[in-house]
Amino acid sequence: MPQNDYILMPKIDSPADIKQLDIEQLRVLCDEVRHYIIEVCSENPGHLASSLGAVELAVALHYVYDTPYDKLVWDVGHQAYAHKIITGRREAFASQRKAGGISGFPRMCESEYDAFSCGHSSVSISAAFGMAKAAELNGEKRKVIAIIGDGAMTGGLAFEGLNNAGDSKTTDVLVILNDNNMAIDRPTGALGRYLVRVSTSRTYNRIKRHLWSVVRHIPFLLRFMRKTGNAIKQGLLQNSNLFESLNFRYFGRIDGNDISELVRVLTDLKEINGPKLLHVMTVKGKGYAPAEDNQVDFHAPGRFDPETGKRIKSTASADRYQDVFGQTLLDLARMDSRVAGITPAMPSGCSLNIMMEVMPERCFDVGIAEGHAVTFSAGLAAAGMRPFCNIYSTFMQRAYDNVIHDVAIPGLPVVFCLDRGGLVGEDGATHHGAFDMAYFGCIPNLTIAAPADESELRNMMYTALKSDSPFVIRYPRGTGTGAPWRDREFELLPAGKGRRLRDGEHTAVISIGTTAASAAEAIARAEAEGINAAHYDLRFVKPLDNDMLREIGRRFSRVITVEDGVVRGGVGQTIAAFFNAEGMRNTEVISLGIGDAFVEHGTPAQLYSVCGYDADAIFSAIKGDKH
């Protein structure tokens, strides 16, 4: 739809403008917003399919509720693009996820309509309950609504929030379960099957809709129905309703892509106090056939042709690190029957799906439950298996306690593969893997490795398999250097041993992981200017190669460390502490990496430059420029 064909959307600068429309105009608005999301995301990639399915939901919520006084808490934010467009960010939406533009997720600092900042899953119910309780304590009549997807409902935090909120019968909070039978990948587990059973109980839903239409204007009958509703559900479903058992009044299912039905039901629910859950069914990718037909790929499709849906493939010649992980894991599983793969709802994102297609019985998608993924892996290891637990670096933060208590203390041979280590780019502060080397570095019993290229990742996974203790491998998002790795013989790497890639004088550069490529480029540029710097690849963050570091400390007066992680508490400071402990106090250590601030969104290249550890920054440090 060309820009000049939009009729209503250009007139919507705030939810107040939406309230002037009738139902038929709301349908037109939803169509225009949906086309606008497709148009923008085809050129500026984002999380497409989830937001397409939630357009009517966003419009109906702002139409019925008095936002921003009433609070909408979006879980994760993958479904919130329409929300952004109709809350004064229509023009800015074209800049979403770009450097200097708006975030791809709700952020409190960005708009008063973003009631809570979110980037990780399953937080909405707890946050909304906190807001609703605050309103209750302050005597405010504001409404608070949490919008959570069926995939996010598999996270333990969601159930903690439900359990606590349901125990507070007077606190007015509405949870909307946006059920599209699809997270990023197909949902797994008992909850998904339960939701399907609840949603498809035609008898229950037909009777409930009929009774509700009859009694909703008759107070004493309404009170009676609320008291007896659980018994009706139990009889019709042959099981107590899960949400009712947690003291939430359950309403549903309804068509979440029917704007008139949404408006009617939400208007009714405004008059009911206490904890409530509305179960809506939406279609992921709604209104765009390529996204409806291929929901996994169109969760975040990258650039695509909006007319045909054909995805515009990257021209990169190297393989993605995630695919090196996926294929290598399958190769290891073929060698060793103890190997198993575990992921918290990211099989395609981390490429565990490669092994899943061949050995599904040895692959486990545990849902959005990082803590459980770690402890489940610990259980597998305790029983003799060799689990490879793949969790994005930023999401591993949610399982920190499990790693310490369930894996590190007993010394179980779990291999943690941290995808998306370092700065990931356009998803911004909530998704950068900035902290893993710092937060894991202080835990005893862990071996921590950072491959410089695809071949090293493959060999580190093999080395981890041969280890009898916990092993962490962190690697970045995106493509590698083009190093050959497919069908290569495995090499056992000596744990805790680095390597000298290039000798030099006066200055040594110690790179950690994939920063080796930028370091090599900077060193080559320095040589062209007559400066001969040495290059060392640390390989292992823990244990450190003490012999190599002693050699460096004796030979060089200046040492530059480069890491795709936080400097404070990071590898560079650990090396500086080592030199100090060894009495090498005349060795100057310059640590390049992420500073003591959260990093916003932009391309990785832009962010490396901003943070000061791209090739230009390393080159300047080698020359001795102030930084």
HELIX and SHEET records of a PDB file:
HELIX    1   1 GLN A    3  ASP A    5  5                                   3    
HELIX    2   2 MET A    9  LYS A   11  5                                   3    
HELIX    3   3 PRO A   15  ILE A   18  1                                   4    
HELIX    4   4 ILE A   23  GLU A   43  1                                  21    
HELIX    5   5 LEU A   48  GLY A   53  1                                   6    
HELIX    6   6 VAL A   55  VAL A   64  1                                  10    
HELIX    7   7 TYR A   81  ILE A   85  1                                   5    
HELIX    8   8 ALA A   92  SER A   95  5                                   4    
HELIX    9   9 SER A  124  LEU A  137  1                                  14    
HELIX   10  10 ALA A  152  THR A  154  5                                   3    
HELIX   11  11 GLY A  156  GLY A  166  1                                  11    
HELIX   12  12 ALA A  190  SER A  199  1                                  10    
HELIX   13  13 ARG A  202  VAL A  215  1                                  14    
HELIX   14  14 PRO A  219  LEU A  237  1                                  19    
HELIX   15  15 LEU A  242  SER A  245  1                                   4    
HELIX   16  16 ILE A  259  LEU A  269  1                                  11    
HELIX   17  17 ALA A  289  ASP A  293  1                                   5    
HELIX   18  18 TYR A  321  MET A  335  1                                  15    
HELIX   19  19 PRO A  347  CYS A  350  1                                   4    
HELIX   20  20 ASN A  353  VAL A  358  1                                   6    
HELIX   21  21 PRO A  360  ARG A  362  5                                   3    
HELIX   22  22 GLU A  370  ALA A  382  1                                  13    
HELIX   23  23 SER A  393  MET A  396  1                                   4    
HELIX   24  24 GLN A  397  ALA A  399  5                                   3    
HELIX   25  25 TYR A  400  ASN A  402  1                                   3    
HELIX   26  26 VAL A  403  ALA A  408  3                                   6    
HELIX   27  27 ASP A  436  GLY A  441  1                                   6    
HELIX   28  28 GLU A  454  LEU A  465  1                                  12    
HELIX   29  29 GLY A  513  THR A  515  5                                   3    
HELIX   30  30 ALA A  516  ALA A  528  1                                  13    
HELIX   31  31 ASN A  546  ARG A  555  1                                  10    
HELIX   32  32 VAL A  571  ALA A  581  1                                  11    
HELIX   33  33 PRO A  604  CYS A  611  1                                   8    
HELIX   34  34 ALA A  615  LYS A  623  1                                   9    
SHEET    1   A 5 LYS A  71  TRP A  74  0                                        
SHEET    2   A 5 VAL A 144  GLY A 149  1                                        
SHEET    3   A 5 VAL A 173  ASP A 179  1                                        
SHEET    4   A 5 PRO A 275  MET A 281  1                                        
SHEET    5   A 5 ARG A 249  ASP A 255  1                                        
SHEET    1   B 7 CYS A 363  ASP A 365  0                                        
SHEET    2   B 7 VAL A 339  THR A 343  1                                        
SHEET    3   B 7 ARG A 386  ASN A 390  1                                        
SHEET    4   B 7 VAL A 415  LEU A 418  1                                        
SHEET    5   B 7 PHE A 471  ARG A 474  1                                        
SHEET    6   B 7 THR A 447  ALA A 449  1                                        
SHEET    7   B 7 PHE A 540  LYS A 542 -1                                        
SHEET    1   C 5 ARG A 499  ARG A 502  0                                        
SHEET    2   C 5 ALA A 534  ASP A 537 -1                                        
SHEET    3   C 5 THR A 507  SER A 511  1                                        
SHEET    4   C 5 ARG A 558  VAL A 566  1                                        
SHEET    5   C 5 GLU A 588  ILE A 594  1                                        
END                                                                             
